[in-house]
Amino acid sequence: MPTTEQILQGLTFAAHRFEFLAIFWHIVFLLLLVMIAAGRKPNDRAIAMILVLPLTTVALVAFRTQNPFNGIVFALASLLMYFLGWQVPATRRKIKWDFYSIFGVLMILFGWIYPHFLPDPGWLRYLYATPLGVVPCPTFSLVIGFTLLFHGFGSKAWMLALGIFGLFYAVVGIFRLGVLLDTGLLAGVMVLLVHGIRFKKITEA
């Protein structure tokens, strides 16, 4: 089993080696946010499918950097969330601005500028090069943020599955790796799980 230092070094190497991928995901999600702000929101299923993709690239990066555990877990997470995402109705809805959606925006920002593992950091690089789609915690933070923003796309299963995967990595990050910054992810996970547990689907008469 690798040591804590070896795991952290591996994640830092991945963030450096695949910075181009992180930049790509920043551009993709910036375009998505601009589209949403302009009122041209894709349907819920399309957004859910987009959110699966950075989970998939985390798996690919993990395999490329000799981290088979993360590779396997994220591959499984991608497959499960892909399946659940296809069950999401292809509906378009306005954002309901309440506690969950506002907290979702905060989680998006947290994942967007997540500073850990970024080599030779500069404040400007936090805006475009933090390891989205490269290492687990910022990726989960952003995906959870979008999920909260759109109230889980009306899918209890999506919220609970994503919350369980996120909870595992938040706990590992805080207590195994000593990355206290991951308390932010833990907070997002708790809000998502509460929302998922309390969620009741409204059916039309």
C-alpha positions, 0 to 999 in steps of 0.5 A: 500500500502506498504511503501518504506521501507517495499518494500526495506526490502522485496527485501533484504529479498528475496535476502537473502532467495533465494541466492541459486537461484541467484547462480544457475542463475550465473552458468547458464549464465556463462555457456551460456557465455562460450558457446558463447565465444567458438563459440557454440551459441545456436539458437536465439529462444533457448536463448530467451527461456532461458532468460524467465526463470529468469523472471519466477523465479522472479515471483515465489520469489515475490509470496513466499515473499508476494509481489503479485504485482511483482508476477503478473507483472512478471508472465504476463511478463513471459507469454508475453515474452514466446509467443514472444520468440517462434516467434523468428526464430531458426537461428544461427548468429554471433554476430555483434559487434557494439554499441548495442552489446557492450552496451549489454555486459556492461548491462550483467556485470551491472546485474551480479554484481548488488550490491543492496539488497545483505546482508553482501556484500563482493566484491567476493560475487558480482561475484556469489550471486547478486540477478539474477532471484530473484529481478526485476532490476538486472534480467531485466538488464541481460536479456536486456543485452543479448537481445542487444548483439543479436540485439533483436533476430531480433524481434521488438516486443520482444525488445519493450515489454521487454523495456516497462517492464524494463522502469516501474521497472527502473522508480519505482526503481529510483523515488519510491524506491530511488535506484539511481543504477537503472539509469543503468537499465534505460540507458539500457532500453533507448538503447533497446527501441531506437534499437527496434523503429529503427529496420527494419527486413531484408527480404530475396528476 
